[in-house]
Amino acid sequence: MTFRRSTFGVLSLLLVTGTALAAQDTPPLPEVGEFDFGKMWTFEYPPVEHFESTYGIDASPEWFEQIRMAALRIPGCSASFVSPHGLVVTNHHCARGSVAAVTRDGENLLDDGFVARTLDEERPIPNVYADQLLAALDVTDEIESGLERADIEARLQGEYGADARVQFVPLYNGGRTSAYVFRRFTDVRLVAAVELGMGFFGGDPDNFTYPRYALDYAFYRIYDDDGTPFETEHWFRWGNGVEEGEPIFMVGNPGPTNRLLTVAQLEYQRDLLVPGRKAWFDSRLSALRDAYAADPETGERLGLRNQAFSLSNSLKAYTGRLAALSNPEIMLRKQAAEVALIEDAADAGIAGSRVTELLDGLAQLQMQKRELGDAMNAFYQVGNGTYGSRAILRGIRVAQMEAARAAGQDSAVAELRAAVLSLEDHPADLEEDLLALRLRDLERYLGADDPLVASTLEGRSPEGAATVLLGASALGSQADMAKAFDAGGVPADDPMVRFASALLPRLAANLGATSPLDARERELDATLGRLRFDVYGTRIAPDATSSPRITDGVVRGYDFNGTRAPTHTTMFGIYDRYWSHLGSSDEWLLPERWLPVPEGLDLSTKLNFVSTTDSYGGNSGSPALTRDLEIVGLNFDRNIEGLSRDFIYLPDQGRNVMVDVRAIRHTLDVVYDADRIVLEIDSGTMAETEEEADRIRGMGGG
């Protein structure tokens, strides 16, 4: 696909989008890249022609079906079947919560790792599921003709089974709608996981960087409703790796991207939304790290380390997004695409004025949203019980409970009472820090003279006010709150209840102001999305939506810092990092079983590699496949240059980072002595015990 090179000046576009720049300051528009909007292809619009012309493969319906049915969506990540007996591989960081959830008293599976030596030892994981995509269908015409979604869902459940889950997925910003039909597996068991020190080797300093030396993998098994391993015809055979220049295909569930947003929408994100989010993640991460460092044992019990990992990942991602939005070259590319759309729409018989009308409408909305931007940042995540003050959340629930009681809503009162009583404490210092941070947010964005801020701080600093509020409130701890309820309830003049009672109307007012703007923005986005689809069709991939996508690319290194990043790293790098940083940092420490170097471990084994495939958050655990659909890697990260993919796909330097299957198999065999898994990925044969696996392998069965 090619975009027309605009004959408009940049100024004409900037006037359309409401951006004021002096004409003499505007550089010429760049060319619009063929894949600036990315290559996150959907299964209802398979890129058959692109795959065939680019890679010379027979991209048949059966080829796509095998990919679709062997891939899985798990909470927040991706995974895939790698045996006919329900064995599943994903990233360790995707399984980190599962490892913690199945850890028993006296164990520390996160740090020590886990291998189920028998089928019976595979541990059921609570509240984890895996979704398999049975079908992906464009139902736009049906919906626009007036057919109810419930009727479409009933029809699909009649075709695919009453237990099938139907998800309606908006594509092209709502310009098209697809129905995705999933089978959900709820009996998921942990089979193996490396140590946290290996799965997250290099820690936060190495996150979003390359070269990398992480062994980020774990194995699950899917069990059927009768408690036996799930038997499937669709699974990926274990490959022997790939080398520089070879094409790969990756399937997974990338999280929502913003590639189809207009320039005005991106400028709003650059100036208000992204900086606000970045500041929030930064401050809460510091509080969590301080709390964990003060009491690691309690922090481990409460999951503070995992929470900090999550925040750290988000902080780096938002840092990369802000850098991308502040890059003039990227913004010019986005501006050029808008100009090209105006011209290409005219070529397609659509009045260019229709495009400019939509762009102008969205630009005007951004101006209105800017007026509400401070409140948006002040109240962001205000009721979050994980990363926010528990006292604030208790205050909100108590205030809501009193409102429900006054309205005679007894069932709501009972539900709120149960919820607030079950809310456990943060460590005391962390709770005080999180409350102070919220008060600091209110002061920063609303101003010290704001009535809510002034009445809460009463001339104190946010830190001082937090200390006073918690000391005087019955909601500062779970025990004090329970005593208050036993004594007849939390007093109406409790300082945290007063704060929450003043806060709730402000939240409601903010929601009342932003909701109509958000609704109008969705409407304009969808209209522009339909128009773009009418012009380009499926030649432009839609934004990611946390739903299954397939993407393509090539294994390739890249130039950076005056040198060249290699295509592959090897296991030599693990020990190089360990010895280089020993005594200076804990991020590259090695678990006990890795010291000294295990006998038989070949340090020249390929460990991590990079490619140009289009990945994003949610693609963690995505299998990288050859044209013959052998799995050759597991996606687990992007380099820092790839963080711009939220807005634009630039393959010159942006890379996704993967664990090489050669390192996975070799370490399973030599370091973890996981003969059952090695046998199964080699031959598709499942053994119930390690002894049975050894016998089969000894007979030449794997």
C-alpha positions in Angstrom: 0.0 0.0 0.0 1.2 3.5 -0.8 0.0 6.8 0.5 0.0 9.9 -1.8 2.7 12.4 -1.0 0.9 15.5 0.0 1.1 18.7 -2.1 -0.3 20.6 0.8 2.0 22.6 3.0 2.3 21.5 6.6 0.6 24.8 7.6 -2.6 23.8 5.9 -2.8 20.7 8.0 -1.8 22.4 11.2 -4.6 24.9 10.7 -7.0 22.0 10.1 -6.0 20.4 13.4 -6.0 23.6 15.3 -2.3 23.7 15.9 -0.7 27.2 15.6 2.8 27.3 14.3 4.5 30.0 12.3 4.7 29.1 8.6 8.5 29.7 8.5 9.0 27.2 11.4 7.3 24.3 9.6 9.7 21.8 7.9 8.5 19.9 4.8 6.3 16.8 5.4 8.1 13.5 5.3 6.9 10.5 3.3 4.3 8.4 5.0 5.6 4.9 5.6 3.6 2.0 4.2 3.3 0.4 7.7 3.3 3.5 9.9 0.0 2.2 11.3 1.7 -1.1 12.1 1.3 -4.7 11.2 -1.0 -6.1 13.9 -3.3 -8.0 11.5 -6.6 -9.5 12.5 -7.8 -13.0 11.8 -11.1 -11.8 10.2 -9.0 -9.8 7.7 -6.0 -12.1 7.2 -3.1 -10.5 5.3 -3.0 -13.3 2.7 -1.7 -11.2 -0.2 0.9 -9.4 2.0 2.3 -12.7 3.4 2.4 -14.4 0.0 4.0 -11.5 -1.8 6.5 -10.6 0.9 7.6 -14.1 2.1 6.4 -16.4 -0.7 4.4 -18.6 1.6 1.0 -20.3 1.0 -1.0 -18.4 3.6 -4.0 -20.7 3.4 -7.1 -20.7 5.6 -5.7 -23.9 7.2 -2.4 -22.1 8.0 -4.2 -19.3 9.7 -6.5 -21.7 11.6 -3.5 -23.6 13.0 -2.1 -20.3 14.3 -5.3 -19.1 15.7 -6.2 -22.3 17.5 -2.8 -23.0 18.9 -2.4 -19.5 20.4 -4.0 -18.6 23.7 -4.9 -15.4 25.6 -4.1 -15.5 29.3 -4.7 -12.6 31.8 -2.6 -9.7 30.5 -0.4 -11.8 28.3 -0.2 -14.4 25.5 0.7 -18.1 25.4 0.5 -21.1 23.1 0.0 -24.9 23.1 3.3 -26.7 22.5 2.1 -30.3 22.7 -1.1 -32.2 21.9 -1.6 -32.8 25.7 -2.3 -29.2 26.7 1.2 -28.2 27.6 1.5 -24.4 27.3 4.5 -22.0 27.2 4.5 -18.4 28.2 6.8 -15.8 29.9 7.9 -16.1 33.5 6.8 -12.6 34.2 3.3 -13.5 32.9 3.2 -16.4 35.4 4.8 -14.6 38.3 1.4 -14.1 40.1 0.6 -17.7 39.4 3.9 -18.9 41.0 3.1 -16.8 44.1 -0.5 -18.1 44.2 0.5 -21.8 44.3 3.4 -21.3 46.8 2.9 -23.3 50.0 4.0 -22.6 53.5 7.8 -22.9 53.8 8.3 -22.4 50.1 9.6 -19.5 48.1 8.9 -20.6 44.5 9.5 -17.1 43.1 13.1 -17.2 44.1 13.7 -20.9 44.0 11.8 -21.9 40.8 9.4 -24.8 40.3 9.3 -28.0 38.3 6.5 -30.6 38.6 8.3 -33.9 38.6 5.1 -35.8 38.0 1.7 -35.1 36.4 0.1 -35.2 39.8 2.5 -32.4 41.1 1.3 -29.9 38.5 -0.4 -27.3 40.7 -3.9 -25.8 40.0 -3.8 -22.0 39.8 -6.7 -20.1 41.2 -8.4 -17.4 39.1 -6.3 -18.0 36.0 -7.9 -18.9 32.6 -6.8 -19.3 29.0 -8.9 -18.2 26.0 -8.7 -20.0 22.6 -10.1 -18.1 19.6 -12.6 -20.3 17.8 -13.7 -17.7 15.2 -13.3 -14.0 14.3 -16.2 -12.5 12.3 -16.9 -9.0 11.0 -20.5 -8.2 12.2 -20.5 -4.5 11.3 -23.2 -4.9 8.6 -25.4 -6.9 10.9 -25.2 -4.4 13.7 -25.7 -1.4 11.5 -28.8 -3.1 10.0 -30.3 -3.1 13.5 -29.6 -6.7 14.6 -29.1 -6.8 18.4 -25.8 -8.0 19.8 -27.6 -10.5 22.0 -29.1 -12.1 18.8 -25.7 -12.3 17.2 -24.3 -13.9 20.4 -27.1 -16.4 20.6 -26.5 -17.4 16.9 -22.8 -17.9 17.5 -23.3 -19.9 20.6 -25.6 -22.1 18.6 -22.8 -22.7 16.2 -19.8 -23.0 18.6 -21.5 -24.3 21.8 -23.5 -22.8 24.6 -20.3 -22.3 26.7 -18.6 -20.2 24.0 -17.8 -16.7 25.0 -18.6 -14.0 22.5 -16.7 -10.7 22.7 -17.6 -7.8 20.5 -14.4 -6.0 19.5 -14.4 -2.4 18.1 -11.9 -2.0 15.3 -10.7 1.2 13.5 -11.8 3.2 16.6 -15.3 1.7 16.4 -15.6 2.1 12.7 -16.0 -1.6 12.4 -17.1 -4.3 14.8 -16.1 -7.9 15.0 -17.4 -10.8 17.1 -14.7 -13.0 18.6 -15.8 -16.4 19.8 -13.6 -17.9 22.5 -13.4 -21.2 24.4 -12.3 -20.5 27.9 -10.3 -23.0 29.9 -10.4 -22.5 33.7 -8.4 -25.5 34.9 -4.9 -24.2 34.4 -2.0 -25.7 36.3 1.6 -24.7 36.8 4.2 -27.1 35.3 7.4 -25.2 35.6 8.9 -21.8 36.2 12.4 -20.6 36.4 13.7 -18.5 39.3 12.7 -14.9 39.4 16.4 -14.0 39.2 16.6 -15.7 35.8 13.2 -14.7 34.4 13.9 -11.1 35.3 17.7 -11.2 35.0 19.0 -7.7 34.8 15.9 -6.3 36.6 14.7 -2.8 36.0 18.0 -1.5 34.6 17.7 -4.0 31.7 14.0 -3.6 31.2 13.2 -2.2 27.7 16.9 -2.6 26.7 19.0 -4.8 24.4 21.3 -6.7 24.4 19.5 -8.9 27.0 20.2 -12.1 28.9 16.9 -13.1 30.4 15.5 -16.6 30.6 11.9 -15.4 30.7 9.8 -18.6 30.4 7.3 -20.8 32.3 5.0 -23.7 31.5 1.4 -24.3 32.2 -0.9 -27.2 31.4 -4.6 -26.9 30.4 -6.9 -29.5 31.8 -10.3 -30.5 30.5 -13.5 -30.4 32.4 -13.0 -34.0 33.6 -9.6 -33.1 35.2 -7.5 -34.8 32.5 -4.9 -33.0 30.3 -6.6 -31.3 27.4 -6.1 -33.0 24.1 -5.7 -30.7 21.1 -4.9 -31.1 17.4 -3.6 -27.5 17.3 -0.2 -26.9 18.8 3.2 -25.6 17.7 6.1 -28.0 17.3 9.4 -27.0 18.9 11.8 -25.5 16.5 15.6 -25.2 16.2 15.9 -21.4 16.3 16.2 -18.8 13.6 19.1 -16.7 12.3 19.7 -13.2 10.9 17.4 -12.3 8.0 14.9 -15.1 8.5 11.2 -14.1 8.6 9.1 -14.9 11.7 5.4 -14.6 12.5 4.1 -13.8 15.9 0.6 -14.3 17.4 -0.6 -12.7 20.6 -2.9 -10.2 22.2 -1.3 -6.7 22.1 -2.9 -4.1 24.4 -4.6 -1.0 23.1 -2.5 1.3 21.0 -3.1 4.9 19.8 -1.9 4.8 16.2 -5.1 6.0 14.6 -5.4 9.0 16.9 -5.3 12.4 15.3 -2.4 14.9 15.8 -4.5 17.0 18.1 -5.3 14.0 20.2 -1.7 13.0 20.4 -0.7 16.6 21.4 -3.3 16.4 24.2 -1.6 13.1 25.4 1.8 14.7 25.1 1.0 17.8 27.1 -1.4 16.5 29.8 -2.3 12.8 29.9 1.1 11.1 29.5 3.0 13.4 31.8 0.4 13.0 34.5 0.4 9.2 34.3 4.2 9.2 34.3 4.3 11.3 37.5 1.8 9.0 39.2 3.7 5.8 38.4 7.0 7.4 39.4 5.7 8.5 42.8 3.8 5.3 43.7 6.8 3.1 42.6 9.1 5.0 45.0 6.6 4.4 47.9 6.4 0.7 47.1 10.1 0.3 46.9 10.7 2.1 50.2 8.1 -0.1 51.9 9.6 -3.3 50.5 13.1 -2.3 51.5 12.0 -1.5 55.0 10.4 -4.9 55.6 11.1 -7.5 52.8 9.3 -10.3 54.6 6.0 -8.4 55.0 6.5 -7.0 51.5 6.8 -10.4 50.0 3.7 -11.6 51.8 1.7 -8.6 50.5 3.0 -8.9 47.0 4.8 -5.6 47.0 7.7 -6.8 44.9 5.3 -7.9 42.1 3.4 -4.7 42.4 6.6 -2.7 42.1 7.7 -4.7 39.0 4.4 -3.8 37.4 4.6 -0.1 38.2 8.3 0.0 37.0 7.3 -1.5 33.7 4.5 1.0 33.3 6.7 3.9 34.2 9.3 3.0 31.6 6.6 2.5 29.0 5.1 6.0 29.8 8.6 7.5 29.7 9.0 6.0 26.2 5.6 7.3 25.1 6.4 10.8 26.2 9.7 10.7 24.3 7.9 9.5 21.2 5.3 12.2 21.4 8.0 14.8 22.0 9.9 13.7 18.8 9.2 16.2 16.0 9.9 13.6 13.3 7.2 11.3 14.6 4.7 14.1 14.9 5.5 15.2 11.4 4.9 11.6 10.1 1.5 11.7 11.8 0.7 15.0 10.3 1.7 13.8 6.9 -0.7 10.8 7.3 -3.6 13.2 7.9 -2.8 15.2 4.8 -2.5 12.0 2.8 -5.9 10.9 4.1 -7.5 14.1 2.9 -6.1 13.6 -0.5 -6.7 9.8 -0.7 -10.3 10.3 0.4 -10.9 12.8 -2.4 -9.4 10.2 -4.8 -11.9 7.6 -3.4 -14.8 10.0 -4.1 -15.1 11.2 -0.5 -15.1 15.0 -0.1 -11.8 16.1 1.5 -13.9 18.6 3.5 -15.5 15.7 5.3 -12.1 14.6 6.6 -11.1 18.2 7.7 -14.5 18.6 9.4 -13.8 15.5 11.5 -10.2 16.5 12.3 -11.4 19.9 13.3 -14.1 18.5 15.5 -11.6 16.3 17.3 -9.2 19.2 17.7 -11.9 21.3 19.3 -12.7 18.5 21.7 -9.1 18.4 22.8 -9.2 22.1 23.6 -12.2 21.4 25.9 -10.5 18.4 27.5 -7.4 20.6 28.2 -9.6 22.7 30.5 -10.3 19.6 32.5 -6.8 18.1 32.4 -5.8 19.2 35.9 -8.8 17.5 37.5 -8.1 14.4 35.5 -4.6 14.1 36.9 -5.6 15.2 40.4 -8.2 12.4 40.7 -6.4 9.7 38.6 -6.8 6.3 40.3 -8.2 7.9 43.4 -10.1 4.7 44.4 -7.3 2.3 43.6 -6.9 -0.1 46.5 -3.7 -1.6 45.3 -1.6 1.5 44.6 -3.6 4.0 46.6 -4.5 4.8 50.2 -6.7 2.2 51.9 -7.9 4.9 54.2 -9.3 6.9 51.3 -10.9 3.9 49.8 -12.5 3.0 53.2 -13.7 6.6 53.5 -15.3 6.4 50.1 -17.0 3.1 50.9 -18.3 4.4 54.2 -19.7 7.5 52.6 -21.3 5.5 49.9 -22.7 3.2 52.6 -24.3 6.0 54.4 -25.8 7.3 51.2 -27.2 3.9 50.4 -28.6 3.6 54.0 -30.4 7.0 53.6 -31.9 5.7 50.3 -33.1 2.5 52.0 -30.9 0.3 49.9 -30.2 -2.4 52.5 -28.5 -4.8 50.1 -26.1 -2.2 48.9 -25.3 -1.3 52.5 -24.5 -4.9 53.3 -22.3 -5.3 50.3 -20.4 -2.1 51.0 -20.0 -3.1 54.7 -18.5 -6.5 53.8 -16.2 -4.9 51.2 -14.8 -2.3 53.5 -14.3 -4.7 56.4 -12.4 -7.1 54.2 -10.0 -4.5 53.0 -6.6 -5.3 54.5 -4.0 -2.8 55.6 -1.0 -1.6 53.8 2.1 -1.4 56.0 1.7 1.7 58.2 4.5 3.7 56.6 3.3 2.8 53.1 -0.3 3.8 53.9 0.9 7.2 55.2 3.1 7.7 52.0 0.2 6.8 49.7 -2.2 9.2 51.4 0.3 12.0 51.4 0.9 11.4 47.7 -2.8 11.7 46.9 -3.0 14.9 48.9 0.1 16.1 47.0 -1.6 15.4 43.7 -4.6 17.4 44.7 -2.5 20.3 45.8 -0.3 20.2 42.7 -3.1 20.0 40.1 -6.0 21.9 41.8 -4.0 24.5 43.8 -3.6 25.2 47.5 -6.6 27.5 47.4 -9.0 24.9 46.0 -11.8 24.3 48.6 -11.2 20.6 48.8 -7.4 21.0 49.2 -7.7 23.9 51.7 -10.2 22.1 53.9 -8.2 18.9 53.9 -4.7 20.3 54.4 -5.7 23.2 56.8 -2.4 24.9 56.2 -0.3 21.7 56.7 1.9 20.0 54.1 0.4 16.9 52.4 2.8 14.8 54.5 1.8 16.5 57.7 -1.9 16.3 56.9 -1.6 12.6 56.1 -0.1 12.0 59.6 -2.9 13.9 61.3 -5.7 12.4 59.3 -4.6 8.8 59.9 -3.9 9.4 63.6 -7.4 10.8 64.1 -9.4 8.5 61.9 -11.0 5.2 62.7 -10.3 4.2 59.1 -6.5 4.2 59.4 -6.4 0.5 60.0 -8.6 -2.6 59.6 -8.6 -3.2 63.3 -9.7 0.3 64.2 -12.4 0.2 61.6 -13.8 -3.1 62.9 -13.9 -1.6 66.4 -15.8 1.4 65.1 -18.4 -0.8 63.4 -18.8 -2.9 66.5 -19.4 0.2 68.5 -22.2 1.4 66.2 -20.5 2.7 63.1 -17.8 5.2 62.0 -18.7 8.7 63.3 -19.9 11.1 60.6 -17.2 13.6 61.7 -14.4 11.1 61.2 -11.8 13.1 59.2 -11.4 10.5 56.5 -15.2 10.3 56.1 -15.3 14.1 55.9 -12.6 14.0 53.3 -14.4 11.3 51.2 -17.7 13.1 51.6 -16.1 16.3 50.1 -14.2 14.3 47.5 -17.2 12.3 46.0 -19.1 15.3 44.7 -15.9 16.5 43.0 -15.4 13.1 41.4 -19.0 13.1 40.2 -18.7 16.6 38.8 -15.5 15.7 37.0 -17.2 12.6 35.5 -20.2 14.7 34.5 -17.9 17.1 32.7 -15.7 14.6 31.0 -18.3 11.9 30.0 -20.1 13.9 27.3 -16.7 14.9 25.8 -15.6 11.3 25.8 -18.8 10.1 24.2 -18.5 12.7 21.5 -14.9 11.8 20.9 -15.8 8.1 20.5 -18.5 9.1 18.0 -16.1 11.2 16.0 -13.3 8.6 16.2 -15.7 5.9 14.9 -16.9 8.1 12.0 -13.3 8.9 11.1 -12.5 5.2 11.5 -15.2 4.2 9.1 -14.0 6.8 6.6 -10.4 5.6 6.8 -11.6 2.0 6.3 -13.6 3.1 3.2 -10.5 4.7 1.8 -7.8 2.1 2.7 -9.8 -1.0 3.7 -7.8 -3.6 5.5 -4.5 -2.4 4.0 -4.2 -0.4 7.2 -4.2 -2.6 10.3 -6.5 -1.4 13.1 -5.2 -0.4 16.5 -4.6 -3.2 18.9 -7.4 -4.1 21.3 -6.1 -6.8 23.6 -7.5 -9.3 21.2 -5.7 -11.9 19.0 -3.5 -10.5 16.3 -0.8 -11.9 14.0 2.2 -9.9 12.9 5.2 -10.5 10.7 8.8 -9.3 10.6 12.5 -10.3 10.1 15.2 -11.3 12.6 17.6 -8.4 12.4 20.0 -6.4 14.6 20.2 -2.6 14.6 22.6 0.3 14.8 22.8 2.2 18.1 25.4 4.3 20.0 28.0 4.0 17.2 27.9 0.2 17.2 25.5 -2.5 16.2 23.3 -4.5 18.5 23.7 -8.2 17.7 20.8 -10.3 16.4 21.4 -12.9 19.2 23.0 -13.0 22.6 24.3 -16.1 24.2 24.4 -17.6 27.7 28.0 -16.4 28.0 26.4 -13.0 28.7 24.6 -14.2 31.8 27.9 -14.9 33.6 29.6 -11.9 32.1 26.9 -9.7 33.7 27.1 -11.6 36.9 30.8 -11.2 37.4 30.8 -7.6 36.1 28.2 -6.4 38.6 29.0 -8.7 41.6 29.1 -6.6 44.7 27.8 -3.5 42.9 24.2 -4.4 42.1 21.7 -7.2 43.0 20.0 -7.1 39.6 22.4 -9.6 38.0 22.8 -12.0 40.9 22.4 -15.7 40.0 20.4 -18.3 41.9 22.2 -21.0 43.7 21.7 -23.8 41.1 23.4 -21.6 38.5 26.7 -21.4 40.5 29.2 -22.7 39.6 28.3 -23.1 36.0 26.2 -26.3 35.8 27.9 -29.3 34.3 27.0 -29.7 30.6 25.7 -26.1 30.2 26.8 -24.9 26.8 27.4 -21.1 27.2 27.4 -20.6 23.5 23.7 -21.4 23.3 21.6 -18.6 21.8 19.7 -16.9 24.5 17.8 -13.8 23.4 17.2 -12.3 19.9 15.5 -9.4 18.2 13.3 -8.9 15.2 11.2 -6.3 13.5 7.8 -7.9 14.4 5.2 -5.5 15.6 4.7 -6.1 19.3 3.2 -4.2 22.2 2.2 -4.7 25.8 0.1 -7.9 26.0 2.4 -9.6 23.5 4.4 -11.0 26.4 4.5 -14.8 25.9 3.6 -14.5 22.2 5.2 -17.4 20.2 7.5 -16.5 17.4 6.9 -18.9 14.5 8.6 -19.9 11.3 6.7 -20.2 8.0 6.3 -23.9 8.9 4.7 -22.9 12.2 7.5 -24.2 14.4 8.0 -22.1 17.6 11.4 -20.5 17.7 11.0 -17.9 20.4 8.9 -16.2 23.1 8.4 -12.5 23.0 9.0 -10.8 26.3 10.0 -7.2 25.8 10.8 -4.3 23.4 13.9 -2.2 23.2 13.6 1.5 24.2 13.3 2.5 20.6 10.3 0.3 20.3 8.3 2.2 22.9 7.1 4.6 20.2 4.9 1.8 18.9 2.0 3.1 20.9 1.7 5.7 18.2 3.7 4.6 15.2 5.5 1.5 13.9 9.1 2.3 13.0 11.1 -0.8 12.2 14.4 0.8 11.5 15.5 0.6 15.2 12.5 -0.6 17.1 12.7 -4.2 18.0 10.9 -6.8 20.0 13.1 -9.0 22.3 12.5 -12.8 22.5 13.8 -15.8 24.4 15.3 -18.3 22.0 13.8 -21.8 22.2 17.3 -23.3 22.1 18.0 -21.7 25.5 14.7 -22.9 26.9 15.2 -26.5 25.9 18.8 -26.6 26.9 18.3 -25.2 30.3 15.2 -27.4 30.9 17.5 -30.4 30.1 20.8 -29.4 31.8 19.9 -27.0 34.6 16.4 -28.0 35.7 16.6 -31.7 34.8 13.0 -31.4 33.5 13.0 -34.6 31.4 9.2 -34.8 31.2 8.9 -31.4 29.6 11.9 -32.0 27.3 10.3 -35.2 26.1 7.0 -33.6 25.5 8.3 -30.6 23.5 10.6 -32.8 21.5 8.1 -35.5 20.6 4.7 -34.6 21.7 4.7 -37.5 24.1 3.4 -36.9 27.7 5.0 -38.8 30.5 3.4 -38.9 34.0 6.7 -39.2 35.8 10.4 -38.3 35.2 11.2 -42.0 35.4 8.8 -42.7 32.6 10.2 -39.9 30.5 13.8 -41.2 31.0 12.7 -44.7 29.8 11.0 -43.3 26.7 14.0 -41.0 25.9 16.3 -44.0 26.5 14.3 -46.0 23.9 14.8 -43.2 21.4 11.4 -41.6 21.9 12.6 -38.1 22.4 
